[in-house]
Amino acid sequence: MKNKFFKALKSEVSDFFTTFAKGNWKTKLSYVIMGSGNLFNGQIARGLALLAFEVLFFLYLFAGLGGSSGLYWISMLPSLGLEGPGEKYDPLFDQYVYRYGDNSFRILLYGILTIFLIVAFIFTWRLNIKQAAEVERLQKEGRKINKFKDDVRSLIDEGFYKTLLALPLTGIIVFMVLPLFFMILVAFTNYDGTHDGYVTNLFHWVGWQNFKALFSFGGSSSYGKVFLGILGWTVIWAFFATFSNYFLGILVAMMINKKSIKFKKLWRTIFVLTIAIPQFISLLYVSKMFDKSGLINGFLLKMGWISTAYDFWGHPFSARLLVILINIWIGIPYLMLIATGILLNIPQDLYEAAKIDGANPVQQFRHITMPYMLFVTGPYLLTSFTGNMNNFNVIFLLSGGGPTNSAASSSAGSVGYTDLLVTWLFKITTGAESQYYMASVIGIVIFIVVSIITLTVYNVLPSIKNEEDMQ
C-alpha cells in the first residue's frame, strides 16, 4: 500500500514536469491562468468555468468575499484569536463601551473551510493542467475536441452518474466531512462554557492535554476510571441488547410460524403495535410505571409481596437489569419481522431431509436454521451491536443515566450507573460547564472503539467469508 502510494506520487510529479516541458504555450499558460488550455482550443465554457473558479478563489483568499479574507482565517488558526471581548474607550461618545473581540469559533470554522478550499483549488488546478495536455494531444492527433454541447450531452448520458453524484458529494463534504474535522480539532482546545470563543472568553489550543485527562488514573474519581467504567457497561449493554433481541426475536418468529399456531396475523399485529407507538411515549410511560409511586410498586404493595416501595431506578443492579429487559420488549418485534421473512425462505426440503436422517428439532435449529439466519442477518447483527453502543433513546428516556455515581460525579459531570458513552457525552455538553472539548475527545474514542469492533467482526462474518456457500 505504501509502495503504491509513493509510486503513484512519483508518477504524478513526473507527469507534472513533463507536461510543462513538452507542452505548447497554451498548456504552459494553464499553469498560471486556469482554463487557458481550454479557452484557446475552443472549449470556451469549460475554460471560463475554470478561470472563474480561480478568480473567485484568489478574491476570497486575499480580499475576502463580504468578510475577512481566507489568509486572515489561516493566519489566526495558530492562536484562535488574540483579543477577547471587553470594555474599550470610545472617543466619539467619550465613554467605555462593550465590544466583542475575535471569535475563536469562527476562526476555527472558517480556517478549516479555507484549508478545504485550498485543497479543492490544488486539485482543480492539477485537473486543469491534465485537461490542457489532453486537449493538446487530441489536437495533434487531429481528433475532435468536445465543445460545450458535447459536455452537456455527456453529463446527461454516459457521464450522468457524475451529475447525480455532484450534489450529494457536495452535501457530504459540507455537512459531514467539514463538521467532522471541526469536532476533531475541538478536542485539542479548551472550548467549554467559560471559553465559548465569543461572548465570554476566547478558547485556545491545549494540545494532547484533554486526551491525557481522559486517560488519567491518578485518583478514585479520575476521568480515566470513569471512562473505563462507562465503556465497560456500554459494551455489556450492547451485547445483551443485541443478542437477547436477536435470539428471542428468532424464537418468537419460529413459534408464530409453527403450523399448529392459529391467528398468526393477529400475533404479529400485536407485536408490531409496540413499534407503532413512539418510543418517547412508551419508554417514558414504562419508566413511570417502575417509579417508587408507580403501578408496579402499587401492585406489589397491594398484594403484600413487599412492605415498602422499592426504588427500581435508585439501585445500580435493578436499573441496569430493567433497561435491558425493557429494551427486549421494544426490540423483539423488529427481529421477529426480519426473522419471519427469512424463515419463510429457508427451503423446506432441508428440514424434511433432516427429519429423515433422524435430526431432532434442536439439531435442525442448530445446523439449518441458525447458519442460514446468521448468514443472512450477519451484517444486520453487526450494525445492531454498534447502534446499541450509541443507543441514546432507551437509556435517556428510561433512567436518564441514573442512579448517579457519586464517586464519579465530581470529576466528570453527573455520571450515572446506566449511562452509556453517548449519554455521558450529552450530559457533559449540556451542564453548566459545557465541556465541549471533552465531548469531542469522547466522540473520537467512541469512533475508534466502534470502528475496531466493526472491522474485526465484519471480517469474520459468514456473509463475508463464505459468500458463495449459500449460493
N, C-alpha and C positions, 0 to 999 in steps of 0.2 A: 504494500500500500504506500509506504513511504517512498520507495524507489519509483513507483509510478507517478507520484506527485512531483518529485524533482525532475523526472524525465519530461513530464508534460510542461513544467515550468521552463525548463531549458529550451524545449521546442518553441514555446511561446515567445521567449526572449529572442531566440534566433530568428524567428519569423518577423518579429517587430523590426529588427535592424536590417534584415534582408529586404523587406518590403520598402523601407526608406531608401536603401542604396540602389535598388534596381527599378523603383517606381518612377513614373514620369512626373512632371511638375504638378499635375493635378493631384496625384496621390500624395506627393510630398507636402503640398499645401494643406491637405486634410489633416496633417499632424498638428497644424496651428489653428486653422479655421475649419471647424467641423462641417461636414456636408459638402466641401469643395469638390471632392471626387465625384459626388453625385450630381451637383449643380452643373458642372462644366461638361458632364456627359449626358445631359438631357433628363436626368431624374430630378426634376425641379421640386416636386412636393416633398420627396424624401430628403433632399438636400436642405430645403428650407426648414423642415421639422428639426433636423439635427442642428442647424445654425441657431434656430430659436431657442432650443434647449441650452446650447452653450451660452448664449447671451443672457438668458434668464438666470442661469446658474451663477455666472460671474456678477450679475447685478445683485443677486441675493448675497453672494459671498463677500463682496466688497462694499456695496452701498446699502443693502437691505431693501426688502420689498414691503413697505408700510411699517417698518420697525427697525430694530437693531440688525446689523449685518451678521452674516454667518461667521465671519472672522471674530467678531465680538464674542459670540457664544462660545466659540472654540477657545479663545484666549481666557475666558472666565471659568472654563471647566476645571483647571487645576485648583482654583480657590473656592469655587461655588459661591462667589460673592465676597466683596471687600468691605462694603458699607451697609450696616443694618439700619432698621428704622429708628427714628428718634426725633427729638425737637431740634430745630435749627432756626437760627435768626434770619428773619426776612426783613431786609432794609426797606422794602417798599411799604410794608404795613407797620414797621418798627415794633415787631413783636416776634416771639418764638412760636413757630407753627410746627405741627407734627408732619413729618414727611417720611414716606417709605423709601427705603434704600434699594439695594439689589434684591433680586428674587432668586434664591437658590433653586427653588423648584423649576422655574422657567429656564434657568441657566442649564440645569441638568437635562431637562426635556429637549430644549432647542439645540443644546450641544450634541446630544445623541442624534437628533434629526439631521443636523448639519453633517455629521460623520456619515450617516446613511446616504445623504445626497452626494457627498464627495465620492463614496464608493460607487454609487449609481452613475456619476459622471465619468469616472475612470472606466467603468465597464462600457458605457455608451461610446466614449472616446475610442476605446480599442475596437469596438464593433464598427465604428465609423471608418477606421483605417482598413479593416478587413473588407468592408463593402467597397471602398475605393479601389483596393487591389483587385477585387473580384470583377468590378466594372471594367477596369483597365484590361484585365485578362480577356474578358468577353469581347471587348472592342478590338484587341489584337487578333483574336480568332475569327473576327467577322460575324460573330453571333449576335442575336437580338438582345438588347438591353431593355429590361422591363420598365414601362412607364407607369404613371400614376394609376391609370385604369387597370393595368395588369396587377399592380399591388392590391388594389381594391378587390379585383376578381379573386386573387389568391386568398385574401382574408375571409372571403365568404365561400370558398370552395375547398381546395386541398389544405389551405392553412387556417381553416375555420376553427380548429382547436385552439389556435393562438388567440383568436378573437374571443372565444368563450372563456379562456383561462385568464385573460388580461385583468378583468375586473376582480374576480375572486383572489388572484395573486396579489393585486394591489391592496385589497382589503386585509389579507393575511399579514402582509408586511406592516401596514399602518396600525391595525387593531390588535395584532398578536405579537409579531416579532419586536416591534418598537417598544410596546409596554413591557415585554419580557426582559429586554435589555435594561430598561429603566428600573424594573424591580430588582434585577441582579445588582445593579450599581448602587441602589439604595442600601443594600446590605453592607456596603463599605463606607457608610456615612453615619452621622448621629441624628438622622431625621426622626423626630418624635413630636409629641405635643408641645414641648417647650422650645423646640427648634424647628418651627414649621417652615422656615426659609423665607417668610414674608412679613407676617403680622407681628410676630414677637422677635425671634432671633433667627439668624442665618444658620443653616447646618453645613457641616464641612466633612471632608474625608477623614476617616479614622483607620483606614487600612483593614487588617485582619482582626481588629480588636473585638468586634461583635462575634466572630466565629470562635475566638478564644474564650469569650464569656459564655457562649452556649455550651462549649465542651469543657468548662471548668468544673472540677470536682473537689474544690477546697472548701468543704463545709457541708453541714447536714441539709441545708436548703439551697445548695448551689444550682445554677442553671443546668449543669450537666446531669445531675441526678434527677432533676425534674424532667428533663428531656428524655432520658433513658426510660424513666418510669412511664411516661405517656407513650413513648414509642413502643414499649413492650405491650401495654394494654391495647394500643391501636392494632398491632399485629394479631394479638389474641382475638380481639373483636372481629377483625376482618376474616380471620379463619373460621370462627364459629358462625358469623353472619352469612358467610358464603356457603360453606359446606352443609350446614344444617338446613338451609333453604333448598340447597341443591338435591340432597338425598331425600328429604321429606317431600319435596315437590314431585320428584320422580315416583315415590311411593304412593302419593295421593293420586297421581295420574294413572298409575297401574291399577289401583283399586277401583277407580271410576270406570276404567276401560274393560274391567272384567265382564264377561258375558252375562254373569248372574246378577250384575248390578242393574237395577231399573232406574228410570228417571235420570239418565246420565246428563242431559242438558240442564236439568234443574240443579244438580250438584255443582256443575261447572259455573252456572249463573250465580249461585250463592258465593262461590269463591271469588268470582270476578267483581262482585259488589265491593269487596274490600279495596280493589284497585280504583273503582269509580269514585269513591269518596276521597276528597283531597286529604293528603296527609296532615296538612295544617289543622284540619278539623279533627280527624280521627286520632292522631297522636296526642294532641292537647287534651282531648276528652279522656283517653285512656290514662294519661298522666294524672289527671284529676281523680280518676277512679281509685288510684293507689295512694292518694294523699292520706294523711292521718285522719282526716274527717271525710274521706271518700267512701264510695259504695262498698269497696272490698272490706275495709275495716269495720264499717257499719254492719255488714253481713256476718263477719266473724264474731263481732261482739254480741250480736243478736242470737247467734247460735250457741254462744257460750264457749266457743273454742279458744278465745283469748280473753284476758281480763282487762287489758289496756290496749289502746290503739298502737299498732306497730308502725314505725316510721320507715316505710319501704325505701324512700328516696334519701333517707338520712344515714343509711349504713352502706359502706362500700360494696360488700358482697351482694346484698339484696338488690342494690341499684344496678350493678353490672349484670346480674343474672336477669333482672327484669328487662333491660334494654335488649338483651339477646333473645329472650323469649318473645317479646312483643315484635321484634324485627322478623321473627319466624312467621308470626301471624300475618304481617303485611307482605312478606317475601314469597311465601309458598305459592300464592296464586300465579305469579309470573312464571315460576318454574313449572307449575302444573300445566299451564297453557303451552309452554315450549315443549315440555316432555310429551304431552298428548300428541302433538303433531309429529314428533319423531317416532314415537311408539307405533303409530298407525302406519308408518312407512317401513318398519322392520319386516322383512319377508317372513311370512308365517311358515314357510317351508323349513326355515331353520329350527323353529320350535317343534314342528312335527317330527323332524329328523332326530332332534334331541330326545324327544319322548320315546321314539322307537329304540334309541340307544340306551334308554333307561335313566336319563337325566331327570333329577327331581327339580321342583320349582326354584330352589336356591341355586342349584348348579346352572339352570337355564339363565337366571338373572346374572350370575357371575360371569358366565362365558359367552352369553349372547347379548343380553340387554345392556349391561354396563359398558362393554367395549364399544358397542355401537353408539351409545349415548355420549361416552367420553370423546369418541372420535368427532362427532358432530358438534357437541357443545363445548369442546375444549377451549376454543378462543373466547366463548362467552364466559366460561368459568374464570378465565384469567382476567377479563375486563371487569367481571363482577367483584373479584377479590380486590383489584386496585380501586374500583369505585367505592367499595366499602371502607377502604382506608381513608377515603375523603368523604364519608357519608355524614354530612352536616345535619341534615333534617332530623333523622331519628334521634340522635343524641341531644341536640339542642331543644327540640320540641318536647321530649320526654323528661329528661333530667336536668337540662341546662348545663350539663357537665358535672353536676354535683354528685355526692356531697363534697364540700370544699375540703381540700387537703391543706390543713393549717400549717403544716411544716414547709409547704412549698409556696404558699400564697405571698409570703413576704418578699421573696426574691424574684418571682416570675409571674406576678399577677395573681388573680383569683383562679387558681388551678383546682379542678375537681377530680375525683377518682374515676369518673366516667368520661372525662374529656379525651377526645382524640386530638391528634396534632392539628387538625383543621379547625376544631372548635377552640383550642388553645390559641391558635393564630388569630381567630376572630376576637377573642377576649382581650388580647394584649394590644389590639389596634383600636378598640372602642372604649377603653378605660380613660381615666384622667390623664395618664402619661402618654397613651397612644404610641407605643414603641414600634413605629413602622420599620425601623431598621432591623429589629429582632424578628418581626413578622417576615421580612424579606429573607433573612437567614434561614428561618424555619421552612419557608416555602422552597428554598433551594435544596435543603436537606430532604424534604418530602419528595421532591422531584427525583433526587439521586436514589433514595431508597426504593421508590416505586419503580424507577427505571431498571434498577438492578434486579429486583424481583421479577418484573415483567419480562425482561430479556432472558433471564435464566430459565424461567418456567416455559416461556414461548418456544425455546429451542428443544425442549424435551416433550412437548405435546405430541400425542399420537397423530393429530391432524397435520402436523408439520413433518414429523419424522417418517411417517408411514402413509403418506398421502395417496399412494397408488394402491394400498392394500384393500381399501373399501370399494375401489373401482373394479 
